[in-house]
Amino acid sequence: MDLGLKGKTAIVTGASRGIGKAIAIGLADEGCNLVICARGEETLGEAADEMRGRGVAVEAIAMDASAADAGDRLAAAATDAFGGVDVLVNNIGGNRRGQFADLSDDDWNDLVDLNFLSHVRASRAVIPAMKTAGGGVILFVSSIFGREAGGTGLALYNTTKSALISVAKIMALELAGDGIRVNSIAPGSVRHPGGSWDKRCIEDPEGMAKFVEANLPIGRFGKAEEVANVIAFLASDRASLVT
């Protein structure tokens, strides 16, 4: 199926590895030019080269996506290189485990900045160009733990991922008249090289086999590429009614 994304411009944050890299590669396979970012310059450069191998142009920016000016820098890079931005995929995120009573203000500020405000800033920065162009797509990669209780020690993660789902709903209402569709995606347990589930599977294969049997009805972990497929669909006009 041709998703009609060829020649469009997408920003993907946290695109040097894992789900973010898979998303960027999936969009590149559909013909999207890309602006990608991550903290590690070497890993980001390798990922960018892999995406360029799909025949698209890629601007790779080594940066801290939680910085106050990060959203403006990404939007400016897309405008300078490609004349605007059609799709923003807010993917950057992390985790810091700890019992609620032990979490400090610094812990909360760090994770809210990384998992939530970085998405808010990037979204705010691309809206003017999308309005001028007559539309666009803004996507947030949340988590199933933004919809369900993830368990003890996950107050920071759950709260920030829930916030993404909530803000997407309000943005979708406010921006619908400008032709901008907004959606959140809540992946379940996804295994990719170097990810937390991958590490657990390597360290405790028997225990993880029991976890899969008890918790994952399809009998396996999800793949990053499967999340990327959903993102590519939602980024395209094939999903024109989905917001």
Beta strands, then each sheet from edge to edge (+ up, - down):
strand 1: 9-13
strand 2: 33-38
strand 3: 58-62
strand 4: 87-90
strand 5: 136-141
strand 6: 180-185
strand 7: 190-191
strand 8: 222-223
sheet 1: 3+ 2+ 1+ 4+ 5+ 6+
sheet 2: 7+ 8+
end
